[in-house]
Amino acid sequence: MTGARELTEGDIVQITDDRGRHHTVILQAGASFHTHRGSISHDDLLGRPEGIVVTSSGGTPYVALRSLLEDYVLSMPRGAAVIYPKDSGRIATLTGLRPGWSVLEAGAGSGALTCTLLQTVGPTGRVVSCERRPDFADTARANVTRWFTALPETWTLHVGDLADRPWGDDGPFDAVVLDMLDPWEHVDTVAAVLRPGGVLVAYVATTTQLSRIAESLRADGRWTEPRAEESLVRTWHLEGLAVRPDHRMIGHTGFLLAARRLAEGTVAPARRRRPARGTQGAAGA
Ligand SMILES: C[S@@+](CC[C@H](N)C(=O)[O-])C[C@H]1O[C@@H](n2cnc3c(N)ncnc32)[C@H](O)[C@@H]1O
């Protein structure tokens, strides 16, 4: 078959049994992977194309495919909670990130979003991450290194607080992503390093955080009107005529707020809003 890339040492491979249960394996010559349905020798996979079926010593067939980033993120070790693939994909779109662009993120947490950002800006781009907890920074470094098989040269991880601006003279950035409890505390810091037109995305878990970051950006005045959204992904059961939404889904991860940096000295025109019915009391009724 043309285009097949053989499996090699260090590849992150997902093996899936006939019930759809999967395991993640990092290939290493001479090693074995043990399941409760027998073991699989890595040597049975090395040098072979992905998409093959290998049989465990217990006789169970497994499909072997290189993990997609989505699979990897959900299986990798975590320190802090990760940004789910449904949200990181949306962050890449909301920020407008392109190959060659630079992006600042805080906190790096487990490095899940970092992997998406690095992949999106590519080998000519740059990702600067900030993480104040050294133990989480270690997890992020290990996860990112494992995914890219080496520490990407396009990535700088600062172990420190975003407020201390540890990136020094690095910047301005094309985009900034904040995933932390109190992004509203860092509006000034971000405004100082985001280029005009650049997008700030804040990922927050609760409506109170969402309100606070939105009002802080409005009060700061250097931003376009913030927009907010959440995404719900509902997977489907597909079997014969039984085609319906799955019974279970991830009900809530977080909200995404996006706003763009205005040019220095620009004051956004006051937003004219029609008051929503019922919000004005007797006088406005
Ligand atoms: C939910 S985690 C981030 C997860 C990450 N986005 C991922 O996908 O793996 C939030 C992280 O922000 C870090 N953090 C919170 N406030 C910070 C600050 N002011 N400066 C740097 N890191 C901060 C926390 O230590 C924590 O690791």
The ligand as an SDF file (V2000), in Angstrom:
LIG
                    3D

 27 29  0  0  0  0  0  0  0  0999 V2000
   -6.6190   23.7730   34.6570 C   0  0  0  0  0  0  0  0  0  0  0  0
   -4.9070   23.9170   34.6690 S   0  0  0  0  0  0  0  0  0  0  0  0
   -4.4350   24.1610   33.0060 C   0  0  0  0  0  0  0  0  0  0  0  0
   -4.5790   22.9250   32.1590 C   0  0  0  0  0  0  0  0  0  0  0  0
   -3.9790   23.0530   30.7860 C   0  0  0  0  0  0  0  0  0  0  0  0
   -4.5980   24.1070   30.0220 N   0  0  0  0  0  0  0  0  0  0  0  0
   -4.0550   21.7460   30.0220 C   0  0  0  0  0  0  0  0  0  0  0  0
   -4.7740   21.6750   29.0130 O   0  0  0  0  0  0  0  0  0  0  0  0
   -3.4060   20.7800   30.4330 O   0  0  0  0  0  0  0  0  0  0  0  0
   -4.6540   25.5220   35.3490 C   0  0  0  0  0  0  0  0  0  0  0  0
   -3.1950   25.7610   35.6500 C   0  0  0  0  0  0  0  0  0  0  0  0
   -2.9710   27.1420   35.8080 O   0  0  0  0  0  0  0  0  0  0  0  0
   -1.9270   27.3050   36.7340 C   0  0  0  0  0  0  0  0  0  0  0  0
   -1.9800   28.7010   37.1600 N   0  0  0  0  0  0  0  0  0  0  0  0
   -2.9840   29.2910   37.8660 C   0  0  0  0  0  0  0  0  0  0  0  0
   -2.7180   30.5990   38.0510 N   0  0  0  0  0  0  0  0  0  0  0  0
   -1.5220   30.8410   37.4310 C   0  0  0  0  0  0  0  0  0  0  0  0
   -0.7150   32.0120   37.2640 C   0  0  0  0  0  0  0  0  0  0  0  0
   -1.0820   33.1890   37.7790 N   0  0  0  0  0  0  0  0  0  0  0  0
    0.4500   31.9150   36.5740 N   0  0  0  0  0  0  0  0  0  0  0  0
    0.8380   30.7010   36.0600 C   0  0  0  0  0  0  0  0  0  0  0  0
    0.1020   29.5640   36.1860 N   0  0  0  0  0  0  0  0  0  0  0  0
   -1.0540   29.6260   36.8670 C   0  0  0  0  0  0  0  0  0  0  0  0
   -2.2380   26.2680   37.7900 C   0  0  0  0  0  0  0  0  0  0  0  0
   -1.1040   25.9520   38.5600 O   0  0  0  0  0  0  0  0  0  0  0  0
   -2.7260   25.1030   36.9350 C   0  0  0  0  0  0  0  0  0  0  0  0
   -1.7030   24.2190   36.6280 O   0  0  0  0  0  0  0  0  0  0  0  0
  1  2  1  0
  2  3  1  0
  2 10  1  0
  3  4  1  0
  4  5  1  0
  5  6  1  0
  5  7  1  0
  7  8  2  0
  7  9  1  0
 10 11  1  0
 11 12  1  0
 11 26  1  0
 12 13  1  0
 13 14  1  0
 13 24  1  0
 14 15  1  0
 14 23  1  0
 15 16  2  0
 16 17  1  0
 17 18  1  0
 17 23  2  0
 18 19  1  0
 18 20  2  0
 20 21  1  0
 21 22  2  0
 22 23  1  0
 24 25  1  0
 24 26  1  0
 26 27  1  0
M  CHG  2   2   1   9  -1
M  END
$$$$
